[in-house]
Amino acid sequence: AAPVYILGPTRKELAEYYAGTEDGDICTNLSYLGKRGVYTTSGGLKIAYLSGITSTEGSTDSNEWTYGKADAIAVRDSCLASKANMGDFRGIDILLTSQWPFGMQEKVKDSSKLVSWLANAVKPRYHFCGFNDEFYESPPYRNLPDKNTQMELATRFVGLASFGNPEKKKNIYALSITPVEKMRVLELIQKTTDEIPSPYTDLSLLTETDTRNMEDKKDDQYFYDMNTYDDNRRNKRRSNDPNQGQKRAKPTFDQEKCWFCLSAGSIEKHLIISVGDHFYLALAKGPISETHILILSITHIQCAALLSEPQWAELVRFKTALTQFYADRDQKVFFYERNFKTGHLQINAIGIDENVAWKIQHVLEDKGEEFSVQLEKVPTLSAPSDLPERGPYFVAELPDGTVMLTRQMKGFPLHFGREVICADNLLNCEEKADWRQCNCTKEEEDEMVKNFRESFKPYDFTV
């Protein structure tokens, strides 16, 4: 027999049937989930639930058939507790509530804004409720990104009628579902043709404590204009500005305009080569060569110093795969990351012929002297903690294992890494230091991506 899980009472008269019943098994294959919480099945499905009806505004009574803001917040916090990193939340599999959410259908009585807020916060793939003796299945709606996830996750709402209703409205729903934690990101953000906008807009459930905590944890990740070649020129132009020295408002990050967030509408998806759980590979825009690759985080993470252990482990796997790929072509790989005037983690990888790769350190030092950048040797990177936790930096990983880093970013040229690679004693293509001089047609990019993807397939652990 299939296991059955039930929620609690929705009115006082029903509470007597739960008297003395604690959360857990009532009998074989029948379990009482309780008033609120998160239940994870043996197969890994994560099910959040909130039982009963909304308590009267201002009421301090606590009983089994009502819930309040604190209950909704507790469920939200339980769902978010396992996320590895800011922006990593994948949503949950199922949300069960007694009441319908406010905003789903106007004709529904006794709907709850707290349920709407909770659904918007935990982003379930399916939301089931059965309080109004109506069957209704909405088209999937797309949740907007927030501080917990940059992915636009979809939710399907299903309202079920009561069992044995005289109109024979649908009261049971069968589905086969893969846990979100086992799904690939591309599957989670896949869009359908019948989607509708989210019905939960402009809803807020913020206590004074919540608001204070949000201010304390406000995301400082900003996306700067990557088109600028020489930032020093703008600094010089501002030197005669009478408003110079006045504090400027920090730019606000807009995920839809980010070039690199995988779920963003502005990303050029034809450049994508391979997608893992936390990172993806893409052809660099304005590539120096046909094998100039970027390793990018799927969700919005500013730099490698902020990665979790699972994210770092996958980054290492991609680096190892690329190292072997280039080695089999008699090349050494050069990795570098610039955490300066960019809001999204991006690591450049490019192969350099073995006969000249030994010159990389000398070129780095020469270019450092040319641009007044003081580089220092640091230990091999083995964890995010080996990188500066706060503030901008530039780090280069050389083929022989040498790691060179600078935190001195005043006047730092945005294309410093490309300046090194394109130097006359390395690739000898100094005109390509500005990526805009390397723009290709979409057809050319498609061909390069196709060729690299095919060549990389034997090394690609995501396949």
KAHU-V129867 format. One record per helix or strand of 2 or more residues. SS is the DSSP state (H for helix, E for strand). FROM is the first residue (numbers start at 1). TO is the last residue. If there is no record, write none. Layout:
BEGIN
SS:FROM:TO / SS:FROM:TO
END
This chain:
BEGIN
E:4:7 / H:12:18 / E:24:27 / E:30:34 / E:36:40 / E:46:50 / E:53:54 / E:66:67 / H:69:80 / E:92:97 / H:113:122 / E:124:129 / E:136:137 / E:141:142 / E:154:159 / H:180:182 / H:185:188 / E:196:197 / H:208:216 / H:231:240 / H:255:257 / H:269:271 / E:272:275 / E:279:283 / E:293:297 / H:304:306 / H:309:327 / E:331:339 / E:346:353 / H:354:357 / H:360:370 / E:376:378 / H:384:386 / E:393:397 / E:403:406 / H:416:421 / H:430:432 / H:435:438 / H:442:459
END
